[in-house]
Amino acid sequence: MACDWPALKWSVEYLSSVLEDKPLRFRIGKRQTAKAPQFETQCCYAEATLSEFLAWTQGQPDAAIGPFSTSPYSQCWAYADYKYIAMLFEEESAMFQDVVWTDFGFPDRDGRDSTLWIGTEGANTPCHQDSYGCNLVLQVHGRKRWHLFPSEDTHCLYPTRIPYEESSVFSRVNVVNPDWNRFPAFAKASAHVVTLNPGQVLFVPRHWWHYVESIDPITVSINSWLEMVIQKSLSCSLYLQYCICGAVC
């Protein structure tokens, strides 16, 4: 359903040509296989343009003295996450129309109501549960892998308010490399693993836990949070069939 969206041309190279010297804040984490999640408070940050980001991912000499100079690409990933499109492209408002949530029954929603996510392979958001609405996610470039858990699995995911975030509750479990000794109940969680390809849209139900990781060298995603009334009578399996929407280009 999203194969003809203009937003699918939003490669990092294209976005770099639009934003030019406008810097973005990147979260930088370590490529590692630790059994603990890598929370935002454990990451470092860098302000960089998309051209500087591309130079770093391509190993260009300029990257050795730029904002990523202390973060070797072989050891680190970078994530420009949760960037409000309305603010990022305030001088290029025509781009708002490139995001066509109308196709999913939301005629008053476009890029102004959406956020942009740009990352390298390994960039991830630790498993968490959002306290607001549902989530529509368009994969623009590269692939991301989503690990989804229904809200009924909350007791298996060992919730924590540390680090504190007003709108999210995190899990103490690294869902891709769990510490079974500390979190044995996680074995009872019902994981639904989805690989999101370019042109596909994922609907994340309200209060579903999710861990998200970029699995290609560079990924670009767009999402929008929605307030919706959900029929509680839907079974879990039917709910997934109903809610996980894919458009194969």
C-alpha positions as CSV (number, residue, x, y, z in Angstrom):
1,M,0.0,0.0,0.0
2,A,3.0,2.3,0.3
3,C,4.9,1.3,-2.8
4,D,4.0,4.6,-4.6
5,W,4.7,7.0,-1.7
6,P,7.0,9.8,-2.6
7,A,8.7,9.3,0.7
8,L,10.3,6.2,-0.6
9,K,12.9,8.4,-2.4
10,W,14.1,9.6,1.0
11,S,17.5,8.0,1.0
12,V,20.1,9.5,3.2
13,E,21.8,11.0,0.1
14,Y,18.6,12.6,-0.9
15,L,17.9,13.9,2.6
16,S,21.4,15.2,2.8
17,S,20.9,17.3,-0.4
18,V,17.7,18.8,1.1
19,L,19.0,19.5,4.6
20,E,22.5,20.5,3.4
21,D,24.4,21.8,6.5
22,K,21.6,21.3,9.0
23,P,22.9,19.2,11.9
24,L,21.1,16.2,13.5
25,R,21.8,14.7,16.9
26,F,23.0,11.1,16.7
27,R,23.0,8.6,19.5
28,I,26.1,6.5,19.4
29,G,26.3,3.0,20.9
30,K,28.7,0.2,21.0
31,R,28.5,-2.9,18.7
32,Q,28.4,-5.5,21.4
33,T,26.8,-8.8,22.6
34,A,26.2,-7.9,26.2
35,K,23.3,-9.5,28.1
36,A,22.1,-6.1,29.4
37,P,20.3,-3.6,27.2
38,Q,22.2,-0.5,26.0
39,F,20.0,2.3,27.3
40,E,20.2,5.9,26.0
41,T,21.9,7.0,29.2
42,Q,24.8,4.6,28.4
43,C,25.3,6.1,24.9
44,C,27.3,9.1,23.7
45,Y,26.0,11.8,21.3
46,A,27.2,13.7,18.3
47,E,25.9,16.6,16.3
48,A,26.5,16.0,12.6
49,T,25.2,16.7,9.1
50,L,24.0,13.8,7.0
51,S,27.0,14.3,4.7
52,E,29.3,13.9,7.7
53,F,27.3,10.8,8.7
54,L,27.7,9.3,5.2
55,A,31.4,10.1,5.2
56,W,31.7,8.2,8.5
57,T,29.8,5.1,7.2
58,Q,31.9,5.1,4.0
59,G,35.2,5.4,5.8
60,Q,36.2,8.6,4.1
61,P,39.3,10.5,5.5
62,D,37.3,13.5,6.5
63,A,35.5,11.3,9.1
64,A,38.7,11.0,11.1
65,I,38.5,14.6,12.2
66,G,34.7,15.1,12.1
67,P,32.0,14.7,14.8
68,F,32.4,10.8,14.7
69,S,36.2,10.9,15.1
70,T,36.1,9.3,18.5
71,S,33.6,6.6,17.4
72,P,35.2,4.0,15.1
73,Y,32.6,2.7,12.6
74,S,33.8,-0.9,13.1
75,Q,33.0,-0.6,16.8
76,C,30.0,1.8,17.0
77,W,26.6,2.4,15.5
78,A,24.8,5.7,15.1
79,Y,21.1,6.6,15.3
80,A,19.4,9.9,14.5
81,D,16.1,8.8,16.2
82,Y,12.8,10.5,16.9
83,K,13.4,13.6,14.6
84,Y,10.2,15.6,14.1
85,I,9.7,16.0,10.3
86,A,7.7,19.3,10.9
87,M,10.7,20.8,12.5
88,L,13.4,19.2,10.4
89,F,11.8,20.3,7.1
90,E,10.1,23.5,8.2
91,E,11.6,25.3,5.2
92,E,10.7,22.5,2.8
93,S,7.0,22.0,3.8
94,A,6.1,20.4,0.4
95,M,7.9,17.3,1.7
96,F,5.1,16.8,4.2
97,Q,2.9,15.5,1.4
98,D,5.4,12.7,0.6
99,V,4.1,10.8,3.6
100,V,0.6,9.5,2.7
101,W,-1.1,8.1,5.8
102,T,-4.3,8.8,4.0
103,D,-3.9,5.3,2.4
104,F,-4.4,3.8,5.8
105,G,-7.5,5.8,6.6
106,F,-6.0,8.9,8.2
107,P,-6.8,11.7,5.8
108,D,-5.6,14.6,8.0
109,R,-2.2,13.0,8.8
110,D,1.0,13.4,6.8
111,G,4.7,14.2,7.4
112,R,3.8,17.0,9.8
113,D,2.5,14.4,12.2
114,S,5.5,12.0,11.8
115,T,9.1,11.4,12.9
116,L,12.2,10.4,11.0
117,W,14.7,7.7,12.1
118,I,18.1,7.2,10.4
119,G,20.6,4.6,11.6
120,T,23.4,2.2,10.8
121,E,23.5,-1.5,11.2
122,G,23.2,-2.4,14.9
123,A,21.4,0.8,15.8
124,N,18.6,-0.1,18.2
125,T,15.9,0.9,20.6
126,P,15.9,-1.2,23.7
127,C,12.7,-3.2,24.4
128,H,10.0,-0.8,25.8
129,Q,6.3,-0.1,26.0
130,D,4.9,3.3,24.9
131,S,2.2,4.8,27.1
132,Y,0.5,6.6,24.2
133,G,-1.5,5.5,21.2
134,C,-0.6,3.0,18.5
135,N,2.3,3.3,16.0
136,L,2.4,3.2,12.2
137,V,5.9,2.7,10.8
138,L,7.0,3.0,7.2
139,Q,10.3,1.4,6.2
140,V,11.9,3.7,3.6
141,H,15.4,2.4,3.1
142,G,17.2,-0.8,4.4
143,R,15.6,-3.3,6.8
144,K,14.7,-3.3,10.4
145,R,13.9,-6.2,12.6
146,W,11.1,-5.8,15.2
147,H,10.6,-8.0,18.2
148,L,7.0,-7.5,19.4
149,F,5.4,-8.7,22.7
150,P,1.7,-8.3,23.7
151,S,0.9,-6.3,26.8
152,E,-0.1,-9.5,28.5
153,D,3.6,-10.4,28.6
154,T,4.5,-7.4,30.8
155,H,5.3,-9.6,33.8
156,C,7.8,-11.6,31.6
157,L,9.7,-8.5,30.5
158,Y,10.7,-7.2,33.9
159,P,9.6,-3.5,33.5
160,T,11.8,-0.7,34.9
161,R,11.5,3.1,35.2
162,I,15.3,3.4,35.1
163,P,16.2,5.1,32.9
164,Y,13.2,7.3,33.3
165,E,11.3,8.4,30.3
166,E,7.9,10.0,30.7
167,S,6.2,8.2,27.8
168,S,7.9,4.8,27.9
169,V,8.6,2.0,30.2
170,F,11.7,-0.1,29.5
171,S,12.4,-3.8,29.9
172,R,15.5,-4.9,31.8
173,V,15.8,-7.8,29.4
174,N,18.1,-7.7,26.3
175,V,15.6,-9.6,24.2
176,V,18.1,-10.6,21.6
177,N,20.6,-11.9,24.2
178,P,18.7,-12.5,27.4
179,D,20.3,-13.3,30.8
180,W,18.2,-16.4,31.6
181,N,19.6,-16.6,35.2
182,R,18.3,-13.1,36.0
183,F,15.2,-13.1,33.9
184,P,13.8,-16.7,33.8
185,A,10.2,-15.6,33.2
186,F,11.2,-14.1,29.8
187,A,11.1,-17.7,28.5
188,K,7.3,-17.5,28.7
189,A,7.1,-14.3,26.6
190,S,5.4,-14.6,23.2
191,A,7.7,-12.9,20.7
192,H,6.5,-11.9,17.3
193,V,9.5,-11.2,15.1
194,V,8.9,-9.1,12.0
195,T,11.5,-8.0,9.4
196,L,10.3,-4.7,7.8
197,N,11.4,-4.2,4.2
198,P,11.4,-0.9,2.2
199,G,7.8,-0.1,1.2
200,Q,6.2,-2.0,4.0
201,V,4.2,-0.5,6.9
202,L,3.9,-2.0,10.3
203,F,1.1,-1.3,12.7
204,V,2.2,-1.6,16.4
205,P,-0.8,-2.0,18.7
206,R,-1.2,0.1,21.8
207,H,0.9,-0.9,24.7
208,W,2.7,-3.7,22.8
209,W,6.4,-4.0,23.9
210,H,8.9,-3.7,21.1
211,Y,12.6,-3.9,20.4
212,V,13.8,-2.5,17.1
213,E,17.2,-3.0,15.4
214,S,18.6,-1.9,12.0
215,I,20.0,-4.9,10.1
216,D,21.3,-3.2,7.0
217,P,24.2,-0.8,6.7
218,I,21.9,2.3,6.6
219,T,18.2,2.4,7.4
220,V,15.6,5.1,7.1
221,S,12.1,4.9,8.7
222,I,9.1,7.2,9.2
223,N,6.5,6.7,11.9
224,S,3.4,8.3,13.3
225,W,1.7,7.8,16.7
226,L,-2.1,7.4,16.7
227,E,-4.9,7.5,19.2
228,M,-7.3,4.6,18.4
229,V,-10.1,2.6,20.0
230,I,-9.2,-1.1,19.9
231,Q,-11.7,-3.9,20.1
232,K,-10.6,-6.0,23.1
233,S,-12.4,-9.0,21.8
234,L,-9.9,-9.6,19.0
235,S,-7.7,-12.6,19.7
236,C,-3.9,-12.2,19.6
237,S,-3.5,-14.2,16.4
238,L,-6.3,-12.4,14.6
239,Y,-5.1,-9.1,15.9
240,L,-1.6,-9.6,14.4
241,Q,-3.2,-10.6,11.1
242,Y,-5.2,-7.4,11.2
243,C,-2.6,-5.1,12.4
244,I,0.7,-6.1,10.8
245,C,0.3,-4.6,7.3
246,G,2.9,-5.2,4.6
247,A,3.1,-3.8,1.1
248,V,5.6,-5.7,-1.0
249,C,7.0,-3.6,-3.8
